Amino acid sequence: MNVMARLVRIMWVPVLVIVFYTGWIFWQRHPAWPSAKPARIERDPMAAYGKSVKILQFYTTTREIAPGEKAIICYGVVNATAVRLDPPVERLWPAVSRCFDVTPAKSTRYTITAEGAEHTTVAESIEIAVKL
């Protein structure tokens, strides 16, 4: 019984710490506590591109590959509602920066077309040569 009495005498300290910590957490999360204000945007970062659809980037990591090798194509568009690739090898969507793999069997010219809200389109092309 002596061991049990000592254990009870010692255990009140961590129990008391846990109770105070739990109370502190609930007090901090109380709705009356002032919350952090959201960050104010000084300027719109997309305003530099205007309202028209633009292709920011369209490139490949390698212009020449061996048969069966992969190449990476990257693109970026702003103010676009739809993006298409010809020949279609991957489903595309409007993104400021996105990359994907292609494995052309022969030399291929890829053309990206971005369509804006007013049905205006812009296009760019790149070519990946397959060296036999």
C-alpha positions as CSV (number, residue, x, y, z in Angstrom):
1,M,0.0,0.0,0.0
2,N,3.0,2.3,0.6
3,V,3.8,2.2,-3.2
4,M,0.2,3.0,-4.1
5,A,0.2,6.0,-1.7
6,R,3.4,7.4,-3.2
7,L,2.1,6.9,-6.7
8,V,-1.1,8.8,-6.0
9,R,1.0,11.6,-4.3
10,I,3.2,11.9,-7.4
11,M,0.5,11.6,-10.1
12,W,-1.4,14.8,-9.1
13,V,1.3,16.9,-10.7
14,P,0.9,15.7,-14.3
15,V,-2.9,15.6,-13.9
16,L,-2.8,19.2,-12.8
17,V,-0.6,20.2,-15.8
18,I,-2.9,18.4,-18.2
19,V,-6.0,20.2,-16.7
20,F,-4.3,23.6,-17.0
21,Y,-3.1,22.9,-20.5
22,T,-6.6,21.8,-21.7
23,G,-8.1,24.9,-20.1
24,W,-5.6,27.1,-21.8
25,I,-6.4,25.6,-25.2
26,F,-10.1,26.0,-24.7
27,W,-9.6,29.6,-23.6
28,Q,-7.4,30.4,-26.6
29,R,-10.0,29.0,-29.0
30,H,-12.9,31.0,-27.5
31,P,-14.8,32.9,-30.2
32,A,-14.5,36.2,-28.3
33,W,-10.8,36.0,-28.6
34,P,-9.6,38.4,-31.3
35,S,-8.7,36.5,-34.4
36,A,-6.0,37.4,-36.9
37,K,-6.9,39.7,-39.6
38,P,-6.7,38.4,-43.2
39,A,-3.7,39.7,-45.2
40,R,-4.5,42.7,-47.3
41,I,-3.7,42.4,-51.0
42,E,-1.9,45.6,-52.1
43,R,-2.4,44.9,-55.8
44,D,-3.7,42.1,-58.0
45,P,-0.7,40.0,-59.2
46,M,-2.6,39.0,-62.3
47,A,-3.4,42.6,-63.3
48,A,0.0,42.8,-65.0
49,Y,-1.3,40.4,-67.7
50,G,-4.4,42.4,-68.5
51,K,-7.7,40.9,-69.5
52,S,-6.8,39.2,-72.7
53,V,-5.7,35.5,-73.0
54,K,-2.0,34.9,-73.2
55,I,0.4,32.0,-73.4
56,L,3.1,32.8,-70.9
57,Q,5.3,29.8,-71.7
58,F,5.3,26.8,-74.0
59,Y,8.5,24.8,-74.2
60,T,10.1,21.4,-74.1
61,T,13.1,20.3,-72.1
62,T,14.7,18.6,-75.1
63,R,14.3,19.4,-78.8
64,E,15.8,16.0,-79.9
65,I,15.2,12.6,-78.4
66,A,16.0,9.0,-79.3
67,P,13.1,6.7,-80.2
68,G,11.2,5.6,-77.1
69,E,12.6,8.4,-74.9
70,K,10.4,10.8,-73.0
71,A,10.3,14.6,-73.4
72,I,8.7,17.0,-71.0
73,I,6.4,19.7,-72.3
74,C,5.6,22.7,-70.1
75,Y,3.0,25.4,-70.6
76,G,1.5,28.4,-68.8
77,V,-1.5,30.5,-69.7
78,V,-3.5,33.3,-68.1
79,N,-7.1,34.5,-68.6
80,A,-7.9,31.3,-70.5
81,T,-11.1,29.3,-70.3
82,A,-9.9,26.3,-72.3
83,V,-6.5,24.9,-73.5
84,R,-6.0,22.3,-76.3
85,L,-3.0,20.5,-77.6
86,D,-2.6,19.2,-81.1
87,P,-1.9,16.3,-81.5
88,P,-3.8,15.5,-78.3
89,V,-1.6,13.5,-75.9
90,E,-2.7,14.8,-72.5
91,R,-5.8,16.5,-71.1
92,L,-5.0,20.2,-70.6
93,W,-6.5,22.8,-68.5
94,P,-5.7,26.5,-67.8
95,A,-2.7,26.7,-65.5
96,V,0.0,29.3,-64.9
97,S,2.6,26.5,-64.9
98,R,2.2,22.8,-65.7
99,C,4.3,20.1,-67.3
100,F,3.7,16.6,-68.6
101,D,5.5,13.8,-70.4
102,V,5.3,12.9,-74.1
103,T,6.8,10.0,-76.0
104,P,6.5,10.7,-79.7
105,A,7.2,7.8,-82.1
106,K,8.3,10.2,-84.9
107,S,9.2,13.9,-85.1
108,T,6.2,15.9,-84.0
109,R,5.1,19.5,-83.9
110,Y,2.9,20.3,-80.9
111,T,0.6,23.2,-81.0
112,I,-1.1,24.7,-77.9
113,T,-4.2,26.8,-78.3
114,A,-5.6,28.8,-75.4
115,E,-9.1,30.2,-75.7
116,G,-10.3,33.3,-73.7
117,A,-13.7,34.3,-72.4
118,E,-14.6,36.3,-75.6
119,H,-13.7,33.2,-77.7
120,T,-10.4,34.8,-78.7
121,T,-7.6,32.3,-79.2
122,V,-3.8,32.4,-79.2
123,A,-1.5,29.5,-80.3
124,E,2.1,28.6,-80.1
125,S,4.1,25.6,-81.5
126,I,7.2,23.6,-80.7
127,E,8.7,20.6,-82.4
128,I,10.3,17.6,-80.9
129,A,12.6,15.7,-83.3
130,V,13.0,11.9,-83.0
131,K,16.5,11.0,-84.2
132,L,16.8,7.5,-85.6
